[in-house]
Amino acid sequence: MTAIEKIREAVTELYKFRDEYYTTHGTDAAVKKNQDVQRQIKKTLQLIDSHKDEIGPESKGELYFLRGRVLNATPEYSAEAEEELGKATRFNLPDAWNELGECQYKKGDLSGAQTCFEKALKLVQKKVYYRNMSMLMRSLPWKTPAEREENVNKGLEYARNALKLDMSDGHSWLVLGNAYLASFFSVDSKLESLKNCKAAYIKAANDPLAAVLPELHFSTFHVQWYEEDYAGALNSLLQAYKLEPTWIECKSKFDECRRFLNKLAQMVKSKGQLNQRRLMGFIGDINNSQLGPYDNGGTNLSGGRKPDLVPLALLGEGSNQDKIILGKVVCTVIPDSGIPFSFCLVDKDSSCIAVTVYNWASGCGVKIGDSVAVLAPVLKTHVVQVPEGEKLEFRSVRVALPLMLVVNKRSVGISQVATSQIISQQKPE
């Protein structure tokens, strides 16, 4: 075996060790992964340096690439890796261009990363190149909504191209799912995009190597949170954190979500913690004129029909078409992310329920004492067993668009509608 072949084999073994770590060591060893990978990196670098003088000029470019690839095996940016990979690109090796792009992505140089990925793809088509381009397009800054939509759509196309090269690759399914997730939250809000996203994540989870990627569980959290599968969302965050204990954002996001749910359940139970006098004053002020356009008739949203006003206690689980509820806001409860905008509503019978609103533009909302009517309310009863915590039970009405609301006798207009924003955590390979 030649020197370059020995080095090539050692680098392959390093990445296999890193990428299949949980398969060989189990997820309980997550806290040791970074330390163990660093040990393998050091060992591989020693092997490379012991053989570098044996490398002929015909393999010099590959030597630079392989050494840079070893230095780039950690989640952190390495200036030394960038230097080695920069030397390798002088030989116009496609893998070197891709690896340098990943290094520059970690550095935060998105423009440089894009140039590298594009050069790699011009030389040869590989699924990892397409995946990295998909990830990059969704990360690029934008100046107009049209530019953002173009970037997201390009990211979706690159993800599809990656999958065409290997339909069994779970990582490619994850990247496609993330592309659909970005499309749903940032561009079209079409349920078809969300459906495709969920299907892609299921495909990814069927691949043992992709199933242990913390990014898969963090991405799944966004879908579960939006669909108000709160127990599933919390568990996904914990799983992501378990798989990568250094990813502090997972833990902080878990704590944020738990605080939000605890407070929301508490506020529903205590009716906003208002004193009895103020609460009774709000309840006494509720009257049908606060239904606004639905007091004497209907609108396009109700099919021109006057909806039936029903007490909160008589709402049926799920969709309540041709119905409307009315009450007073007794508190607002908003997570740090701002999604969903939530408040507690009390009706004339003194029943209290949470209302969660999505796609409400920044700066819009309600305040304590406002009258609010909700057309075609969608009711969900939550029973959430918080991991290593308490059991929370409360009812909520989910409002996908604020257009279904009447606030202080006035329908919420289209100018108050915005697309919910998420930041999908992604890492180059």
C-alpha positions in Angstrom: 0.0 0.0 0.0 1.4 3.4 -1.0 1.7 6.3 1.4 -1.2 8.2 -0.1 -3.3 5.1 0.0 -2.5 4.7 3.7 -3.5 8.3 4.4 -6.6 8.0 2.3 -7.7 5.0 4.3 -6.9 6.7 7.6 -9.1 9.7 6.7 -11.9 7.5 5.6 -11.7 5.7 8.9 -11.7 9.0 10.8 -15.0 10.1 9.2 -16.5 6.7 9.6 -15.6 6.8 13.3 -17.2 10.3 13.6 -20.3 9.6 11.5 -21.1 6.1 12.9 -20.1 6.9 16.5 -23.5 6.3 18.0 -23.8 3.0 16.1 -20.7 1.7 17.6 -20.8 3.4 21.0 -24.5 4.0 21.7 -26.2 7.4 22.3 -25.3 7.3 26.0 -21.7 8.0 25.0 -22.6 11.4 23.4 -20.8 13.4 26.1 -17.6 11.7 25.1 -18.0 11.9 21.3 -16.1 15.2 20.7 -13.2 14.1 22.9 -13.0 10.8 21.2 -13.2 12.4 17.7 -10.4 14.8 18.7 -8.3 11.9 19.7 -8.8 10.3 16.3 -8.0 13.5 14.5 -4.7 13.8 16.4 -3.9 10.2 15.6 -4.7 10.7 11.9 -2.7 13.9 11.6 0.3 12.1 13.1 0.0 9.3 10.5 -0.2 11.9 7.7 2.8 13.8 8.9 4.8 10.6 9.2 4.2 9.8 5.6 4.1 13.2 3.9 7.7 13.1 2.8 6.9 9.9 0.8 4.2 11.7 -1.3 5.2 12.4 -4.9 4.3 15.6 -6.7 1.4 13.9 -8.5 -0.4 13.4 -5.2 0.5 16.7 -3.5 -2.9 18.2 -4.1 -4.7 15.2 -2.6 -2.3 15.4 0.4 -3.3 19.0 1.1 -7.0 18.0 0.7 -6.8 15.0 3.0 -4.9 16.9 5.8 -7.4 19.8 5.5 -10.3 17.4 5.6 -9.0 15.9 8.9 -8.6 19.4 10.4 -12.2 20.2 9.2 -13.8 17.2 10.9 -15.0 19.2 14.0 -18.0 21.5 14.1 -15.8 24.5 14.8 -14.0 26.6 12.1 -10.3 25.9 11.7 -8.0 28.4 10.1 -5.4 25.7 9.6 -8.0 23.6 7.7 -8.8 26.6 5.5 -5.2 27.1 4.7 -4.6 23.4 3.7 -7.8 23.3 1.7 -6.9 26.5 -0.1 -3.7 24.9 -1.2 -5.6 21.8 -2.4 -8.0 23.9 -4.6 -5.0 25.1 -6.6 -5.1 21.6 -8.1 -8.8 22.1 -8.9 -10.0 19.0 -7.0 -13.8 19.0 -6.6 -13.7 17.5 -3.1 -11.3 20.2 -2.1 -13.6 22.9 -3.3 -16.5 21.4 -1.4 -14.5 20.9 1.8 -13.2 24.5 1.6 -16.8 25.7 1.2 -17.8 23.8 4.3 -14.9 25.4 6.2 -15.9 28.9 5.0 -19.5 28.2 6.0 -18.4 27.5 9.5 -16.4 30.8 9.4 -19.5 32.7 8.4 -18.2 33.5 4.9 -21.4 32.5 3.0 -20.3 34.2 -0.2 -17.0 32.3 -0.2 -18.8 29.1 0.6 -21.2 29.6 -2.3 -18.3 30.1 -4.7 -16.6 26.9 -3.5 -19.7 24.7 -3.7 -20.6 26.0 -7.2 -17.1 25.3 -8.4 -17.3 21.7 -7.0 -20.6 21.1 -8.8 -19.2 22.4 -12.1 -16.5 19.7 -11.9 -18.7 16.8 -10.8 -22.2 16.1 -9.4 -22.3 14.6 -5.9 -25.1 14.4 -3.4 -23.1 16.1 -0.7 -22.3 19.1 -3.0 -26.0 19.4 -3.7 -26.9 19.1 0.0 -24.5 21.8 0.9 -25.8 24.1 -1.8 -29.3 23.5 -0.5 -28.3 24.4 3.0 -26.4 27.4 1.9 -29.3 28.9 -0.3 -31.6 28.8 2.8 -28.9 30.6 4.8 -28.1 33.5 2.5 -29.3 37.0 3.5 -32.0 38.6 1.4 -33.2 42.1 0.8 -36.7 41.5 -0.5 -39.4 38.8 -0.1 -38.9 37.9 -3.7 -35.2 37.3 -3.2 -35.9 35.2 -0.1 -38.4 33.1 -2.1 -35.9 32.6 -4.9 -33.3 31.4 -2.4 -35.7 29.0 -0.7 -36.9 27.6 -4.1 -33.3 27.1 -5.2 -32.5 25.3 -2.0 -35.5 23.0 -2.6 -34.3 22.2 -6.1 -30.7 21.4 -4.9 -32.1 19.1 -2.2 -34.2 17.2 -4.8 -31.1 16.8 -7.0 -29.2 15.4 -4.1 -31.9 12.8 -3.5 -32.0 11.8 -7.2 -28.4 10.6 -6.9 -29.3 8.3 -3.9 -32.9 7.8 -2.8 -31.8 5.7 0.2 -29.6 8.4 1.8 -31.3 9.6 5.0 -29.2 12.7 5.2 -30.5 13.8 1.8 -34.0 13.2 3.0 -33.3 15.4 6.1 -32.0 18.2 3.8 -35.1 17.9 1.6 -37.3 18.0 4.7 -35.5 21.2 5.8 -36.0 22.7 2.4 -39.8 22.0 2.5 -39.9 23.4 6.1 -38.2 26.6 5.0 -40.7 26.8 2.1 -43.6 26.4 4.4 -42.6 28.9 7.0 -40.9 31.4 4.8 -42.7 31.3 1.4 -46.0 29.6 0.8 -47.5 28.4 4.1 -49.1 25.6 2.0 -50.0 22.5 4.0 -48.6 20.4 1.1 -45.2 21.7 1.9 -45.6 20.8 5.6 -46.9 17.3 4.6 -43.8 16.8 2.3 -41.5 18.0 5.1 -42.9 15.5 7.6 -42.7 12.6 5.0 -39.1 13.5 4.3 -38.2 13.4 8.1 -39.8 10.0 8.4 -37.7 8.7 5.5 -34.6 10.2 7.2 -35.4 8.6 10.5 -35.5 5.2 8.7 -31.8 5.5 8.0 -29.8 4.5 11.1 -27.1 7.0 10.3 -29.5 9.9 9.8 -31.6 8.9 12.8 -28.8 9.9 15.2 -28.3 13.3 13.6 -29.2 16.0 16.2 -30.3 18.3 13.4 -33.1 15.8 12.4 -34.6 16.0 15.9 -34.2 19.8 16.1 -35.9 20.2 12.8 -38.7 17.8 13.8 -39.3 20.0 16.8 -40.3 22.9 14.6 -43.0 20.9 12.9 -44.3 19.4 16.2 -44.3 22.8 17.9 -46.3 24.4 15.0 -48.8 21.5 15.1 -49.0 21.9 18.9 -47.7 18.4 19.6 -46.1 19.8 22.7 -45.0 16.6 24.3 -43.4 15.4 21.0 -41.7 18.8 20.6 -40.1 18.7 24.0 -38.9 15.2 23.5 -37.4 16.0 20.2 -35.4 18.9 21.7 -34.1 16.6 24.5 -33.1 14.0 22.0 -31.2 16.6 19.9 -29.4 17.8 23.1 -28.7 14.2 24.1 -27.0 13.5 20.8 -25.0 16.7 20.9 -24.6 17.9 24.5 -22.5 20.9 23.4 -25.5 22.3 21.3 -26.7 24.6 24.1 -29.4 26.1 22.0 -31.4 22.8 22.2 -31.3 23.0 26.0 -32.2 26.7 26.1 -35.0 26.2 23.6 -36.4 23.3 25.8 -36.3 25.5 28.9 -38.0 28.3 26.9 -40.8 26.0 25.7 -41.3 24.5 29.1 -41.6 27.9 30.7 -44.1 28.9 28.1 -46.3 25.8 28.5 -46.2 26.1 32.3 -47.2 29.7 32.3 -50.0 29.1 29.7 -51.5 26.2 31.7 -51.2 28.3 34.9 -52.9 31.3 33.3 -55.8 29.3 31.9 -56.4 27.7 35.3 -56.2 31.1 37.2 -58.0 33.1 34.5 -55.1 35.4 34.0 -54.6 35.8 37.7 -57.0 38.7 37.7 -58.7 39.7 40.9 -62.4 38.8 41.1 -63.6 42.3 40.8 -61.7 43.0 37.6 -62.6 39.6 36.1 -66.3 40.1 36.8 -66.1 43.6 35.2 -64.6 42.1 32.0 -67.3 39.4 31.9 -70.1 41.9 32.4 -68.8 44.0 29.5 -69.1 41.1 27.0 -72.0 41.7 24.5 -72.9 40.5 21.0 -72.0 43.8 19.3 -68.3 42.8 19.9 -68.8 40.1 17.2 -68.4 43.0 14.7 -69.5 41.9 11.2 -70.8 38.6 12.6 -73.3 40.2 14.9 -76.0 40.5 12.2 -74.6 38.5 9.3 -71.5 36.9 7.8 -68.5 37.5 5.6 -66.6 35.7 2.9 -64.7 33.8 5.6 -68.0 32.4 6.9 -69.4 31.7 3.5 -71.8 34.7 3.9 -73.6 32.9 6.8 -74.0 34.2 10.3 -72.1 31.8 12.6 -73.6 30.4 15.8 -72.2 32.0 19.0 -71.3 29.2 21.4 -69.9 29.1 24.9 -66.3 27.9 25.4 -67.6 25.0 27.4 -69.6 23.6 24.5 -66.9 23.7 21.8 -66.2 20.3 20.3 -62.7 18.8 19.9 -61.2 19.8 16.6 -62.8 22.1 14.0 -66.0 24.0 14.9 -67.2 25.2 11.5 -70.1 27.7 11.4 -69.4 28.6 15.1 -67.9 31.6 16.7 -66.7 32.3 20.3 -66.5 35.6 22.1 -64.7 36.8 25.2 -62.3 39.1 26.9 -58.5 38.9 27.0 -57.3 38.4 30.6 -53.6 37.9 29.8 -51.1 37.4 27.1 -48.4 34.6 27.1 -45.7 34.9 24.4 -42.6 32.7 24.1 -39.3 34.3 23.5 -39.5 33.2 19.8 -42.8 35.0 19.5 -44.5 31.9 18.0 -47.3 31.5 18.8 -48.8 34.7 20.0 -51.0 33.4 22.8 -53.5 34.9 25.2 -56.2 33.7 27.5 -59.9 34.3 26.8 -62.8 34.4 29.3 -66.4 34.2 28.1 -69.7 35.2 29.6 -69.9 31.9 31.5 -66.5 32.6 33.1 -64.9 29.7 31.2 -61.3 30.3 30.3 -59.3 29.0 27.3 -55.9 29.6 25.7 -55.9 31.1 22.1 -52.7 30.5 20.0 -52.4 32.7 16.9 -49.9 32.1 14.1 -48.8 34.3 11.2 -49.6 37.6 13.1 -47.3 40.4 11.9 -44.8 41.9 14.2 -46.2 44.6 16.4 -49.7 43.3 16.1 -51.7 41.5 18.8 -54.1 42.1 21.7 -53.9 43.4 25.2 -55.7 42.7 28.4 -59.3 43.9 28.3 -59.7 43.6 24.5 -62.8 41.8 23.3 -62.0 39.0 20.8 -64.2 36.8 18.7 -62.7 33.7 16.9 -64.5 32.4 13.8 -64.5 28.6 13.2 -62.4 27.9 16.3 -60.2 24.7 16.3 -60.2 23.2 19.8 -57.4 21.0 21.2 -57.2 19.5 24.6 -53.6 19.2 25.8 -52.2 16.7 28.2 -48.5 17.3 28.3 -46.2 15.2 30.4 -43.1 17.4 30.6 -40.0 15.2 30.5 -38.6 15.0 34.1 -41.4 17.5 35.1 -45.0 17.9 35.8 -48.1 17.0 33.9 -49.9 19.9 32.2 -53.5 20.0 31.2 -55.3 22.8 29.4 -57.5 23.6 26.4 -56.6 25.9 23.6 -58.1 27.3 20.4 -55.6 27.3 17.5 -55.8 30.2 15.0 -53.8 29.6 11.8 -54.4 33.1 10.5 -55.4 36.2 12.4 -58.0 36.9 9.7 -60.3 34.6 11.7 -60.3 37.1 14.6 -62.5 40.1 15.4 -60.7 42.4 17.9 -62.8 45.2 19.5 -65.6 44.8 16.9 -63.2 45.0 14.0 -62.0 42.2 11.8 -58.3 41.7 11.6 -57.2 42.8 8.1 -54.7 41.3 5.6 -52.1 43.9 6.6 -51.7 42.1 9.9 -50.8 38.8 8.3 -47.2 37.7 8.2 -45.3 34.5 7.5 -44.1 32.7 10.7 -40.3 32.7 10.8 -38.0 29.9 12.0 -34.3 29.4 11.9 -33.5 25.9 10.9 -30.3 24.8 12.5 -28.1 23.2 9.8 -24.5 22.2 9.7 -22.3 21.4 6.7 -21.2 17.8 6.4 
